[in-house]
């Protein structure tokens, strides 16, 4: 073996994906339950938003732009598997990064639980549309949701365990399915006049749908809360930088793929949302929800009221697959977060160990188990909590990433003198985007600190506090192990990890 080969970095992860896989991973992490379920069902939580749901989807996409800018800047200088966790730890403080990282991880587990729950909903609807009423009815029960959701979670676990190249091929394939499905929804949505939809919905759902006699203006507070709910949908962007340790020429490919993925998501989300609510007036959707016809209050459910049976059936099955695949990027992010925690010696080494396929299996296993617990919560307690916990955790991480940039720009610490920090701050837009991010995140967080009609122990802020306390205990144990090894954990957490 040559001297160069002997001292070459020994990567534990496989650097085998390119720009297309990054774009597909970002879109796959976004286009799923957020547009097909949450966009319509947001009226069940915040009906006062009325016909502003599509505008909220578009506005949320642009509200995310400062985050996209900061993430692509960090991806140019420090593409790593732990993404935002690594960036916060090296820019601000390692312990704070871990506390936030664990809250983020918990929010993603909540997302996996919700997505697997929604998979049962769409699969049950698909079976009903295909004439398999008995099977569909069984899937739409709480137990049916759990069984279908567990099958989805553990199938995705197996896919990940075979290697990141298989994950890349999977999300690229599903990217094509997403484009085709969105095109069908947009075509039927814009081609259907509202009065045609209302007539068809009243007949098929056996529910009279009548416009309000004295309409009131939409609520600005409800608009802000719905924008925050839709952060859940755009949160899948984080699936792109999570591939930082497994991307070829990551410093170039990662920022490019991240921006393209964001642009594609904004166009797809906005087009589908406007198409849905062009055909289905907001008050008709609320009427379906009040009549306990929630199975119609989804993207394929609304389309099923106006599209031919064959198209409706195909659309339902396509959306079921699309929602299930969204679990894959969420599991990628969470497993690589645990991998990064272990690289920093906070978690045991087994979480940084990889299999023959160069996959962190222990990290995947823990993620799948906790996601399964959240699935049970979604089925028997309510789906909205998983969405809001996820949205709040995304906003917290986004806020502190921005604060880390400001700390580098205006602080005097050693990190601000690092070459990567100087490169990060080289763009004149970096600091302004960080300031805008702080304002946006603080406003959006204020709209969902308290979820209406939800007990205190199920509130996202309560669960975030519990996660922070657990993080504190894990940190204390990690500090003790470091002292026993003669190390200082703070020093270890300042070093930029290899992957």
MARNUMI-929208 format. One record per residue (C-alpha): y, z, x. Coordinates in steps of 0.5 Angstrom, whole numbers, plus 2048, in hexadecimal, padded with zeros to 3 digits. Each point is the difference from the previous one (the first is absolute). Layout:
BEGIN
((Y; Z; X))
...
***
This chain:
BEGIN
((800; 800; 800))
((807; 7FE; 803))
((805; 805; 801))
((804; 7FD; 7FA))
((7FB; 801; 7FB))
((7FE; 807; 802))
((807; 802; 7FF))
((801; 7FC; 7F9))
((801; 804; 7FA))
((7FA; 801; 7FC))
((802; 7FF; 7F9))
((7FC; 803; 7FB))
((802; 7FC; 7FA))
((7FF; 7F8; 800))
((806; 7FC; 801))
((7FE; 7FA; 7FB))
((805; 7FF; 7FB))
((806; 7FB; 7FF))
((806; 7FF; 7FC))
((7FD; 7FD; 7FA))
((7FB; 806; 800))
((807; 805; 800))
((803; 7FC; 7FB))
((7FA; 800; 7FB))
((7FF; 807; 802))
((807; 802; 7FE))
((800; 7FC; 7F9))
((7F9; 803; 7FF))
((802; 807; 801))
((806; 7FE; 7FB))
((7FD; 7FB; 7FA))
((7FB; 804; 7FC))
((801; 806; 7FB))
((808; 800; 802))
((801; 7FA; 7FC))
((7FA; 7FF; 7FC))
((800; 807; 7FD))
((806; 804; 802))
((806; 7FB; 7FF))
((7FE; 800; 7F8))
((7FD; 807; 800))
((807; 803; 803))
((802; 7FF; 7F8))
((7FB; 806; 7FE))
((804; 805; 805))
((807; 7FD; 800))
((801; 7FC; 7FA))
((807; 801; 800))
((800; 7FA; 806))
((7FF; 7FB; 7FA))
((801; 7F9; 802))
((802; 802; 807))
((7F9; 800; 803))
((800; 7F9; 803))
((807; 802; 803))
((7FD; 806; 803))
((7FB; 7FD; 803))
((805; 7FB; 804))
((805; 805; 802))
((7FA; 805; 803))
((7FE; 7FA; 804))
((807; 7FF; 803))
((800; 808; 800))
((7FA; 7FF; 805))
((804; 7FB; 805))
((803; 806; 804))
((7F9; 803; 801))
((7FD; 7F9; 802))
((806; 7FF; 805))
((7FE; 807; 803))
((7F9; 7FF; 800))
((800; 7F9; 803))
((805; 802; 806))
((7FB; 806; 801))
((7FA; 7FB; 800))
((804; 7FC; 805))
((800; 806; 805))
((7FA; 804; 7FE))
((7FB; 7FD; 7FC))
((7FA; 806; 7FF))
((7FB; 801; 7FB))
((804; 807; 7FE))
((806; 7FB; 7FE))
((805; 805; 7FD))
((7FD; 806; 803))
((800; 7FE; 807))
((807; 7FE; 7FF))
((803; 806; 7FD))
((7FC; 804; 805))
((803; 7FD; 806))
((807; 7FF; 7FD))
((801; 807; 7FD))
((7FB; 805; 800))
((7F8; 800; 801))
((7FF; 806; 7FB))
((804; 7FD; 7FB))
((7FD; 7FA; 800))
((7F9; 803; 7FF))
((803; 804; 7FA))
((802; 7F9; 7FD))
((7FA; 7FC; 802))
((7FC; 805; 7FD))
((804; 800; 7F9))
((800; 7F8; 801))
((7F8; 800; 801))
((800; 805; 7FA))
((804; 7FB; 7FC))
((7FC; 7FA; 802))
((7FA; 804; 7FE))
((803; 800; 7F9))
((801; 7F9; 800))
((7F9; 7FF; 802))
((7FE; 804; 7FA))
((805; 7FD; 7FB))
((7FE; 7F9; 802))
((7F8; 801; 7FF))
((802; 803; 7FA))
((804; 7FA; 7FE))
((7FA; 7FB; 802))
((7FC; 803; 7FB))
((805; 7FF; 7FB))
((801; 7F8; 802))
((7F8; 7FF; 800))
((7FF; 803; 7F9))
((805; 7FC; 7FD))
((7FD; 7FA; 804))
((7F9; 802; 7FD))
((803; 800; 7F9))
((804; 7F9; 801))
((7F9; 7FD; 802))
((7FD; 803; 7FA))
((7FC; 806; 803))
((803; 805; 7FC))
((7FB; 806; 801))
((801; 7FF; 807))
((807; 800; 800))
((801; 806; 7FB))
((7FC; 804; 805))
((804; 7FE; 806))
((806; 802; 7FC))
((7FE; 807; 7FF))
((802; 806; 805))
((7F9; 800; 803))
((800; 7F8; 800))
((806; 800; 804))
((7FD; 805; 805))
((7FA; 7FC; 801))
((803; 7F9; 801))
((805; 803; 805))
((7FB; 804; 804))
((7FD; 7F9; 801))
((806; 7FD; 802))
((802; 805; 805))
((7F9; 800; 803))
((800; 7F9; 800))
((806; 7FF; 804))
((7FE; 806; 805))
((7FA; 7FB; 802))
((804; 7FA; 801))
((805; 804; 804))
((7FA; 803; 804))
((7FE; 7F9; 802))
((806; 7FE; 804))
((808; 7FF; 800))
((7FE; 7F8; 800))
((7FC; 801; 7FA))
((806; 803; 7FD))
((805; 7FB; 802))
((7FB; 7FA; 7FD))
((800; 804; 7F9))
((807; 801; 7FF))
((802; 7F9; 802))
((7FB; 7FE; 7FB))
((802; 804; 7FB))
((807; 7FE; 801))
((7FF; 7F9; 7FE))
((7FD; 803; 7F9))
((806; 804; 7FF))
((805; 7FA; 801))
((7FB; 7FC; 7FB))
((800; 806; 7FB))
((808; 801; 800))
((801; 7F9; 7FF))
((7FC; 800; 7FA))
((804; 806; 7FD))
((806; 7FD; 802))
((7FF; 7FA; 7FC))
((7FD; 803; 7FA))
((806; 805; 800))
((806; 7FB; 800))
((7FC; 7FB; 7FC))
((7FF; 805; 7FA))
((806; 802; 7FB))
((801; 807; 7FF))
((7FF; 7FF; 7F8))
((7F9; 7FD; 802))
((7FE; 806; 804))
((802; 805; 7FB))
((7FD; 7FC; 7FA))
((7F9; 7FF; 804))
((801; 808; 803))
((801; 802; 7F9))
((7F9; 7FD; 7FD))
((7FC; 801; 806))
((802; 807; 801))
((800; 801; 7F9))
((807; 804; 801))
((806; 7FE; 7FD))
((805; 7FF; 805))
((808; 800; 7FE))
((806; 800; 804))
((804; 807; 800))
((805; 7FF; 7FA))
((806; 804; 804))
((7FE; 7FE; 807))
((804; 805; 806))
((802; 7FE; 807))
((7FB; 801; 805))
((800; 806; 804))
((802; 800; 807))
((7FC; 806; 802))
((7FA; 7FD; 7FD))
((802; 7F9; 804))
((800; 804; 807))
((7FA; 804; 7FE))
((7FC; 7FA; 7FF))
((803; 7FD; 806))
((7FC; 806; 804))
((7FA; 7FE; 7FC))
((800; 7F9; 803))
((801; 803; 807))
((7F8; 801; 7FF))
((7FF; 7F9; 7FF))
((804; 7FE; 806))
((7FD; 806; 804))
((7FB; 7FB; 802))
((804; 7FD; 805))
((7FE; 806; 805))
((7F9; 7FC; 800))
((803; 7FB; 805))
((803; 805; 806))
((7F9; 804; 7FF))
((7FD; 7FA; 803))
((804; 801; 806))
((7FA; 802; 805))
((7FC; 7FB; 7FE))
((805; 7FA; 800))
((800; 7FA; 805))
((807; 800; 803))
((802; 805; 7FC))
((807; 801; 802))
((801; 7F9; 7FE))
((7FB; 7FF; 7FA))
((801; 806; 7FC))
((808; 800; 7FF))
((7FF; 7F9; 7FE))
((7FA; 801; 7FB))
((804; 806; 7FD))
((806; 7FC; 7FE))
((7FC; 7FB; 7FD))
((7FC; 804; 7FC))
((806; 804; 7FD))
((803; 7F9; 7FE))
((7FA; 7FE; 7FD))
((7FF; 806; 7FC))
((807; 800; 7FE))
((7FF; 7F9; 7FD))
((7FA; 802; 7FD))
((801; 806; 7FD))
((807; 7FE; 7FD))
((7FD; 7F9; 7FD))
((7FA; 804; 7FD))
((804; 806; 7FD))
((806; 7FB; 7FD))
((7FA; 7FB; 7FD))
((7FD; 806; 7FD))
((806; 803; 7FD))
((802; 7F9; 7FE))
((7FA; 800; 7FB))
((800; 807; 7FE))
((806; 803; 7FE))
((800; 808; 803))
((800; 802; 7F9))
((7FA; 7FD; 7FE))
((7FD; 803; 806))
((802; 807; 7FE))
((7FD; 7FE; 7F9))
((7F9; 7FF; 803))
((801; 806; 804))
((802; 805; 7FA))
((7FA; 7FD; 7FC))
((7FB; 802; 806))
((7FF; 7F9; 801))
((801; 801; 808))
((7FB; 7FB; 802))
((804; 7FA; 7FE))
((806; 803; 804))
((7FE; 7FD; 807))
((801; 7F9; 802))
((7FA; 7FD; 7FF))
((800; 804; 7F9))
((806; 7FD; 7FE))
((7FE; 7F9; 802))
((7F9; 801; 7FC))
((805; 800; 7FA))
((802; 7F9; 801))
((7FC; 7FD; 805))
((7F9; 7FC; 7FE))
((7FA; 804; 800))
((7FD; 7FD; 807))
((807; 801; 803))
((800; 807; 7FE))
((7F9; 802; 802))
((801; 7FC; 807))
((807; 804; 801))
((7FD; 807; 7FE))
((7FB; 7FF; 805))
((804; 7FD; 806))
((805; 806; 7FE))
((7FA; 805; 801))
((7FE; 7FD; 807))
((808; 800; 802))
((801; 808; 7FE))
((7F9; 802; 803))
((802; 7FC; 807))
((807; 804; 800))
((7FB; 806; 802))
((7FF; 7FD; 807))
((807; 800; 803))
((801; 807; 7FD))
((7F9; 802; 804))
((803; 7FC; 806))
((806; 804; 800))
((7FD; 807; 7FF))
((7FA; 7FF; 805))
((805; 7FE; 806))
((805; 805; 7FE))
((7FA; 805; 801))
((7FE; 7FC; 807))
((807; 801; 802))
((800; 808; 7FE))
((7FA; 800; 805))
((803; 7FC; 805))
((805; 805; 801))
((7FB; 806; 800))
((802; 803; 7F9))
((7F9; 7FE; 7FD))
((7FA; 801; 803))
((7FE; 7FA; 805))
((7FA; 7FD; 7FB))
((806; 7FD; 7FC))
((802; 7FC; 806))
((7F9; 7FE; 801))
((7FE; 7F9; 7FE))
((7FA; 7FD; 7FF))
((7FC; 7FA; 803))
((805; 7FB; 7FB))
((806; 804; 803))
((801; 804; 7F9))
((802; 807; 800))
((7FB; 802; 7FB))
((801; 807; 7FF))
((807; 7FF; 7FE))
((7FE; 7FB; 7FB))
((7FB; 805; 7FD))
((805; 805; 7FF))
((805; 7FB; 7FD))
((7FA; 7FE; 7FB))
((7FE; 807; 7FE))
((807; 802; 7FF))
((802; 7FA; 7FC))
((7FA; 801; 7FC))
((803; 807; 7FE))
((806; 7FD; 7FE))
((7FC; 7FB; 7FC))
((7FD; 805; 7FB))
((807; 803; 800))
((803; 7FA; 7FD))
((7FA; 7FF; 7FB))
((801; 807; 7FD))
((807; 802; 801))
((804; 7FA; 801))
((802; 7FA; 804))
((807; 801; 800))
((800; 805; 805))
((7FC; 7FC; 805))
((806; 7FB; 800))
((805; 805; 801))
((7FD; 804; 805))
((7FF; 7F9; 804))
((807; 7FE; 7FF))
((803; 807; 802))
((7FC; 800; 806))
((802; 7F9; 802))
((808; 802; 7FF))
((7FF; 806; 804))
((7FD; 7FC; 806))
((805; 7FA; 7FF))
((806; 806; 800))
((7FD; 803; 807))
((7FF; 7F9; 803))
((808; 7FF; 7FF))
((802; 807; 802))
((7FC; 7FF; 807))
((804; 7F9; 801))
((806; 804; 7FF))
((7FD; 806; 805))
((7FF; 7FA; 805))
((807; 7FD; 7FF))
((804; 807; 800))
((7FC; 805; 804))
((7FF; 801; 807))
((7F9; 802; 800))
((7FB; 7FD; 805))
((7FD; 7FB; 7FB))
((807; 7FC; 7FF))
((800; 7FE; 808))
((7F9; 7FD; 7FF))
((800; 7F8; 801))
((7FD; 7FF; 7F9))
((805; 804; 7FD))
((806; 7FC; 803))
((7FC; 7FA; 7FE))
((7FF; 803; 7F9))
((808; 801; 800))
((802; 7FA; 803))
((801; 7FC; 7F9))
((807; 802; 7FD))
((7FD; 801; 7F9))
((7FB; 805; 802))
((804; 806; 7FF))
((804; 7FD; 7F9))
((7F9; 7FF; 7FD))
((7FE; 807; 802))
((806; 803; 7FD))
((7FF; 7FC; 7F9))
((7F8; 802; 800))
((802; 807; 800))
((805; 7FF; 7FA))
((7FB; 7FC; 7FC))
((7FA; 805; 802))
((804; 806; 7FE))
((802; 7FD; 7F9))
((7F9; 7FD; 7FE))
((7FD; 807; 802))
((804; 804; 7FC))
((7FE; 7FB; 7FA))
((7F8; 803; 800))
((801; 807; 803))
((7FD; 802; 7F9))
((7FC; 7FC; 7FC))
((801; 801; 7F9))
((7FB; 804; 7FC))
((7FB; 802; 806))
((7FE; 807; 802))
((803; 802; 806))
((7FA; 800; 804))
((7FF; 7F9; 7FF))
((807; 7FE; 802))
((801; 7FC; 806))
((805; 805; 803))
((7FB; 805; 7FF))
((7FA; 7FC; 803))
((805; 7FE; 806))
((801; 807; 801))
((7F9; 802; 800))
((7FF; 7FA; 805))
((805; 803; 805))
((7FD; 807; 800))
((7F9; 7FD; 802))
((803; 7FC; 805))
((803; 806; 803))
((7FA; 803; 800))
((7FD; 7FA; 804))
((805; 800; 805))
((7FF; 807; 801))
((7F9; 7FF; 802))
((802; 7FA; 804))
((805; 804; 804))
((7FA; 805; 801))
((7FB; 7FB; 803))
((806; 7FD; 804))
((801; 806; 803))
((7F9; 801; 802))
((7FF; 7FA; 803))
((807; 802; 804))
((804; 7FA; 7FD))
((806; 800; 7FC))
((7FF; 7FD; 7F9))
((808; 7FE; 800))
((7FF; 7FC; 807))
((7FA; 7FC; 7FD))
((804; 7FE; 7FA))
((806; 7FE; 804))
((7FB; 7FA; 803))
((800; 7FA; 7FD))
((7F8; 7FF; 7FE))
((7FD; 7FA; 803))
((7FE; 7FD; 7F9))
***
